[in-house]
Amino acid sequence: MAAPFDPKKFINRDFEYDLFTGLLTLGDDKRILAIRDKGNMGKSHLLEKLRHHCFTEPPRTPVSLIPLDQLAASQPHKLVERLVDDLSKYFGLQFPSYRNLKLALESGDLLAIRGWIDARNANLSGASDIRFIGVNIEGASTVNVHNGHPVLTPNQQSSALEACIEGFFADLQDICAKRTVVVILDAYDKCEDNLANWITSAFLQWYFFDLAQRPKRLLLVVAGRDVPPFDLLWTADEIDTVVGSIRQLGTWKREHVEQCLQAHGYKYTTEQLDQFFSFVQQGVPPGTIVQLIRDLAAVAV
């Protein structure tokens, strides 16, 4: 299990941190911060810092940090489940539409799901686009029953899960009319194609790049060795409007190595400081240097 985040041991990410806090001000149409760099450069530690900021800096900002490679299954509904768990558990946010639809799914009540979709479509009849048009509860009046329990067909199960996801975002739309919510996705490069495709074609398109209908105060930070292929899906102007990008984390200087040594309580000589900094100059990733300092400090105790 990873050690709890210690803000006193957070070193040299002022530029990236400032970009994030600027995003929180909602001063323009940017809603995404994409962070890309090779492994062991400190991306995950930076994301922990951003999450810590949301938790501790007033006013507290509802946030969920999800390593995509740690989901129980690489499926959109599993990502939504994690978001609901985090945002309700730590911040008390309510997701009534999602929870009612999830209960209907678990009980096999497809008529209730269809009724919610019909009502939602009616409420959105004046909108330029209605995304529920693709959610079709096949055979909603007929559900197989086995040993007294409803059994959905694969098509019914898939459509009902899509409706649950739509319900979550309907709730989020209401929440984000008044409150800022931050979603942080780590290890984008490690999620499977099914989830990666949904993130780009649905999540990003409908809830970030659709300026007219997206949730007003929803922010996304996505990080990994690769990030979504924005340039294949949107124009340069659209990307510049919505996305802030970090293509490489800042390089450590000698002072940052010294701060790391001090943060871990390691009593060092000038020669040892110079030796550690020489590792940086040789291209050793910061994560490797931090682990080395941590190990040496533990032995020295």
C-alpha positions in Angstrom: 0.0 0.0 0.0 1.3 3.4 -0.9 2.3 5.8 1.9 -0.2 8.6 2.6 0.6 11.8 0.8 2.8 14.2 2.8 2.7 17.7 1.5 6.0 18.5 3.3 7.7 16.1 0.9 6.2 17.6 -2.3 9.1 19.1 -4.3 9.4 21.3 -7.4 6.1 21.4 -9.1 5.2 25.1 -8.8 4.6 25.6 -12.5 2.2 22.6 -12.8 0.5 23.5 -9.5 -0.1 27.1 -10.6 -1.7 25.8 -13.8 -4.1 23.7 -11.8 -5.0 26.5 -9.3 -5.6 28.8 -12.3 -7.9 26.2 -13.8 -9.9 26.2 -10.6 -10.7 29.9 -11.0 -12.8 29.2 -14.1 -11.4 32.4 -15.6 -11.9 31.1 -19.2 -13.3 28.1 -21.1 -10.4 25.8 -20.1 -11.7 22.8 -18.2 -9.0 20.1 -18.8 -5.4 19.8 -17.7 -3.5 17.1 -19.6 -0.2 15.9 -18.1 2.1 13.7 -20.1 5.6 12.4 -19.3 7.5 9.2 -19.2 7.3 6.9 -16.1 8.7 7.7 -12.7 8.9 11.4 -13.3 6.5 12.3 -10.5 3.1 12.5 -12.2 1.2 10.5 -9.6 2.8 12.4 -6.8 1.7 15.7 -8.5 -1.9 14.4 -8.8 -1.8 13.6 -5.1 -0.8 17.2 -4.4 -3.7 18.5 -6.5 -6.1 16.2 -4.7 -4.7 17.4 -1.4 -5.2 21.0 -2.4 -8.9 20.3 -3.2 -9.4 18.7 0.2 -7.6 21.3 2.3 -7.8 24.7 0.7 -11.0 26.7 1.4 -13.5 26.4 0.0 -13.0 22.6 -0.2 -13.5 21.4 -3.7 -15.2 18.0 -4.3 -12.5 15.8 -6.0 -12.0 12.2 -7.1 -8.6 10.8 -8.0 -8.8 7.5 -9.9 -5.8 5.5 -11.2 -7.4 3.9 -14.3 -5.2 0.8 -14.0 -6.7 0.0 -10.6 -10.4 -0.1 -11.6 -12.1 -3.4 -10.9 -12.9 -3.6 -14.6 -12.0 -1.2 -17.4 -15.6 -0.2 -18.1 -17.3 3.2 -18.1 -19.8 2.2 -15.4 -17.0 1.1 -13.1 -15.4 4.5 -13.4 -18.7 6.2 -12.7 -19.2 3.9 -9.6 -15.8 5.1 -8.2 -16.7 8.7 -8.9 -20.0 8.4 -7.1 -18.4 6.6 -4.1 -15.7 9.2 -3.7 -17.8 12.3 -4.2 -20.6 11.1 -1.9 -18.4 9.6 0.8 -15.9 12.5 1.2 -18.1 15.5 0.2 -21.7 14.4 0.7 -22.7 15.0 -2.9 -26.1 13.4 -3.8 -26.7 11.5 -7.0 -30.5 10.6 -6.8 -31.0 9.9 -10.5 -28.0 7.6 -10.6 -28.9 5.7 -7.5 -32.6 5.3 -8.5 -31.5 3.9 -11.9 -28.9 1.7 -10.3 -31.6 0.3 -8.0 -34.0 -0.2 -10.9 -31.2 -2.1 -12.8 -30.5 -4.3 -9.9 -34.2 -5.1 -9.4 -34.7 -5.6 -13.2 -37.2 -2.7 -13.3 -36.7 -1.7 -16.9 -40.0 0.1 -17.1 -38.7 2.6 -14.4 -35.5 3.1 -16.4 -37.5 3.7 -19.6 -39.8 6.1 -17.8 -36.8 8.1 -16.5 -35.3 8.3 -20.0 -38.6 9.4 -21.5 -39.1 12.1 -18.9 -35.5 13.3 -19.4 -35.9 13.5 -23.1 -39.1 15.5 -22.7 -37.3 17.9 -20.4 -34.5 18.3 -23.0 -36.8 18.6 -26.0 -35.6 22.2 -26.6 -31.9 21.3 -26.6 -29.9 21.2 -29.8 -28.9 17.6 -29.0 -30.3 14.8 -26.9 -27.8 12.1 -26.1 -30.4 9.6 -24.7 -31.5 8.8 -28.2 -28.9 6.0 -28.3 -30.2 4.4 -25.0 -32.9 1.9 -26.0 -34.3 -0.4 -23.4 -35.1 -3.4 -25.6 -38.1 -5.4 -24.4 -38.6 -3.2 -21.3 -42.0 -4.8 -20.6 -40.4 -8.3 -20.6 -37.8 -9.4 -18.2 -36.8 -13.1 -17.7 -37.1 -14.4 -14.2 -35.0 -17.2 -12.7 -35.6 -18.5 -9.1 -37.6 -15.4 -8.4 -34.9 -13.0 -9.5 -35.0 -10.9 -12.7 -32.5 -11.8 -15.4 -31.7 -9.2 -18.0 -30.6 -10.0 -21.5 -27.1 -8.7 -22.5 -28.7 -5.9 -24.5 -31.0 -4.9 -21.7 -28.1 -5.0 -19.2 -25.9 -2.8 -21.5 -28.7 -0.3 -22.2 -29.6 -0.1 -18.5 -25.9 0.6 -17.6 -25.8 3.4 -20.2 -28.9 4.9 -18.6 -27.2 4.8 -15.2 -24.2 6.6 -16.6 -26.5 9.2 -18.1 -28.2 9.5 -14.8 -24.9 10.2 -13.1 -24.1 13.0 -15.5 -27.6 14.5 -15.2 -27.0 14.7 -11.4 -23.5 16.1 -12.0 -24.9 18.7 -14.3 -27.1 19.9 -11.4 -24.3 19.8 -8.9 -21.9 21.7 -11.2 -24.3 24.5 -11.7 -23.3 25.7 -8.2 -20.2 23.8 -7.2 -16.8 23.0 -8.8 -16.1 19.3 -9.1 -12.6 18.0 -10.1 -12.1 14.5 -11.7 -8.5 13.4 -11.7 -7.6 10.3 -13.9 -4.2 8.8 -13.6 -2.5 6.2 -15.8 -4.6 6.9 -18.8 -2.1 5.0 -21.0 -2.8 1.8 -19.0 -6.6 1.7 -19.4 -8.0 -0.7 -21.9 -9.3 0.3 -25.3 -13.0 0.1 -24.3 -12.6 2.6 -21.5 -10.2 4.8 -23.4 -12.6 5.0 -26.4 -15.5 6.0 -24.1 -13.4 8.7 -22.4 -12.5 10.3 -25.7 -15.7 9.8 -27.7 -18.3 10.3 -24.9 -16.8 11.8 -21.7 -14.6 14.4 -23.3 -16.9 15.3 -26.1 -20.2 15.7 -24.3 -19.0 17.0 -20.9 -16.0 19.2 -21.8 -15.9 20.1 -25.5 -19.6 20.8 -25.9 -19.4 24.3 -24.6 -23.1 24.9 -24.7 -24.3 22.0 -22.7 -21.3 20.8 -20.6 -21.5 21.0 -16.8 -20.5 24.6 -16.0 -18.0 23.8 -13.2 -16.7 20.4 -14.0 -12.9 20.1 -14.3 -10.7 17.2 -15.5 -7.0 16.4 -14.9 -5.8 13.5 -17.0 -2.3 12.1 -16.8 -0.1 9.3 -18.1 2.7 8.4 -20.4 0.1 9.1 -23.1 -3.0 11.3 -22.9 -6.2 11.3 -25.0 -5.4 12.1 -28.7 -7.0 15.5 -28.7 -5.5 16.5 -32.0 -7.2 13.6 -33.8 -10.7 14.5 -32.6 -10.8 18.3 -32.3 -9.4 21.4 -34.1 -6.4 23.3 -32.8 -8.7 26.1 -31.8 -11.0 23.8 -29.9 -8.1 22.2 -28.0 -6.6 25.6 -27.2 -9.9 26.8 -25.8 -10.6 23.7 -23.6 -7.2 22.1 -22.8 -4.2 23.2 -20.9 -1.2 20.8 -21.6 1.9 19.8 -19.8 4.1 17.8 -22.1 6.9 17.3 -19.7 7.3 17.9 -16.0 9.9 20.4 -14.9 13.5 19.2 -14.4 14.9 19.2 -10.9 17.6 21.7 -9.9 20.2 21.3 -7.2 18.0 23.2 -4.8 15.2 20.7 -5.3 17.5 17.7 -4.5 18.4 19.5 -1.3 14.8 20.1 -0.4 14.1 16.4 -0.9 17.0 15.4 1.3 15.8 17.8 4.0 12.1 16.7 3.7 13.1 13.1 4.4 15.3 14.1 7.3 18.5 12.8 5.7 21.7 14.4 7.2 23.8 14.9 4.1 27.2 16.4 3.3 27.9 18.8 0.4 29.6 15.9 -1.4 26.5 13.7 -1.1 24.3 16.6 -2.3 26.5 17.0 -5.3 26.4 13.2 -5.9 22.6 13.1 -5.9 22.4 16.1 -8.2 24.7 14.4 -10.6 22.1 11.7 -10.9 19.6 14.3 -12.1 22.1 15.5 -14.6 22.6 12.0 -15.9 18.8 11.7 -16.5 17.9 9.5 -13.5 14.1 10.1 -12.9 13.1 12.1 -9.8 11.0 9.1 -8.6 14.1 6.9 -8.5 16.1 9.6 -6.6 13.3 10.1 -4.1 13.1 6.3 -3.5 16.9 6.2 -3.0 16.8 9.1 -0.5 13.9 7.5 1.3 15.7 4.2 1.6 18.9 5.8 2.8 17.0 7.9 5.4 15.3 4.8 6.7 18.6 3.0 7.1 20.2 6.0 8.9 17.4 6.1 11.5 
